Amino acid sequence: MARFTPPAADAVRARLLLAARDEFAALGCNGAKVERIAAAASSNKAQVFHYFGSKEGLFDALVEQTVAETFAEVPVDTDDLPAFAGRLHDSLARRPWAPRLAAWHRLERGDAEPLEAVVARNAEAVAAVEHAQRAGVLPRSYRPAVLLGLVLHLAALWSVTAPTTAPEYDALVHAVTPARRRQVVVDAVAAIVG
């Protein structure tokens, strides 16, 4: 008789994170149901609590993973912030759950302890901008964190004003093609950095 071999812990954890991504992106942490996440991952509630401690722990782990994936896919390029913003725009357009998770995190978890992994990645990005400003590569018209924030928000502009998140605004700009939307991001960042 064949013996049962349980799936690797990493595989179970990855399935739970993937299932949680869609649930949390659609409903936020408060609206999401652990039962649905577990069922979508072919797992159970006990596994969620085993790997993440709580629904909030799962949500936070997913936010940390999403931020890490974004920085890995689109590393900050202080030599060409407009091109970086264009690539980040592309990443967010391909991965619509990323800006939605960030919005839910701000709305529902803003009072929670900051996610150390996210704080560390943001600090590294701000330090890179500051280094580029000191080297004369980037202008000093804005503090490093403010300049990075402007670039990040411009890159996410169309993701947070999409028909599903801001239909009233999208109706005003529906004629702006995807290629033009990307170019608007690149041009706006170029204007900021001169």
Salt bridges, closest charged atoms under 4 A:
ASP22 OD1 - ARG21 NE 3.38
GLU23 OE2 - ARG36 NH2 2.67
GLU35 OE2 - LYS45 NZ 3.18
ASP60 OD2 - ARG109 NH2 2.71
GLU69 OE1 - ARG95 NH2 3.81
GLU73 OE2 - ARG94 NH2 2.11
ASP77 OD2 - ARG87 NH2 3.58
ASP90 OD2 - ARG182 NE 2.86
GLU130 OE2 - ARG134 NH2 2.69
ASP170 OD1 - ARG181 NH2 3.24
ASP187 OD2 - ARG180 NH1 3.79
